[in-house]
Amino acid sequence: MEQQRVKVRLETRKWGKNLTVVEGVDARSVNLSELASKMKAVCACGGTVKNSVVMLQGDHRDKVKKLLLDYGFPPSSIEVH
């Protein structure tokens, strides 16, 4: 996990909807669907995994960063935009 550069960013979609995008997580070392399920439960939102990218409905950048730190990712490998 220490070699990964995880990027957490906010996108604005159609109709002004916010979308939190988590990319850069290595799908071989982390079960992405399990990670996405935990993120959706903690953030109380909907979301999906497509092309090794986790997408969550709404702005949850701070909660996602805390969850990634709890999951074992080093703070230096997480970029929040």
N, C-alpha and C positions, 0 to 999 in steps of 0.2 A: 504494500500500500504506500510505502514511502516514496516511490518513484512517480506516482500519479500526480497530475496537476488537475485538480477538480475545480471547475468554474461554476459558480452559482450566479445567475444573472436574471434580470427582470425584463420581460418582453411585454409590449402592449399589443394586444391582438385586436381583431375586428370589434367594433362597438366599444372600444376603450377598455376591454377586459384585460386584466393583468395575468401574466403567466410566469411562474418561477421555473427556470430551466436549469437543470443540474447535468453537466456534461463532463466527460473526462474520467468517469469511474470505470475501472477495468472490469469488464463483464466476466473475465476468466477467474478473477480472485474474489469477486463479490457477487452474490445473487441479487441482481438488479430488481427483480420483481418483489423479493422479500424486503429490500431496502425501500422501494417505492411504497410498499404497503405500510411500513413503519412511518414513513414520512407523511403519508396521507392520514394515518391515525393521529399522529402528534399534531399536525396542522389542521385537522378536521376539515379536509377539503377533498376534492376529486383530483384525479390525475392518471397518468399513463406512462408506459415505457415504450419508446419507439427508437429504433436504431441506436441502442445503448445510451439514450438520453432520457432522463426522468423529467416529466413535465407535470407541474402542480398548478392547479387553478388558484389564482390570487398571489399576493405578495407575501412570501414566507421565507425570505432570505435569511433572517436572523435565526429562526427556528431550525432551518435546514442546516445552517453552519453548526449550531450547537449539537444537532443530532449526528452530523458527520464526525464531530470531535468525540462524541460519546461512542460512536461506532469504531473508533480507533484510527481515524485519519489524523496525521500530524497537522498542527495549525499552519505550518509554513506551506503546505500543499493545497490549501483551500483559498481560492480567490473569490471574493464577493464583489460584484459590480452593481 
